[in-house]
């Protein structure tokens, strides 16, 4: 397989005309639907993701604890956060 440089790839890119709001779309182009709003939970507030690193052994032990206590990691951590912020 032949390698293609980024310069050659960039030279092969064709410009695209984007219609401004209120202008008709170019012929042969299907209009797209607007983006869907973020999913909501609880009292209608949008959700957010929290990521952090944890030792594998701690995660495995916590996952086992959650299974023994009939809960999930997500539900237990959410309840913990709720207990801290009221």
Secondary structure, 3 states (H helix, E strand, C coil): CCCCCHHHHHHHCCCCCCCCCCCCCCCCCCCCCCCCCCCEECCCEECCCCCCCCCHHHHHHHHHHHHHCCCCHHHHHHHHHHHHHC
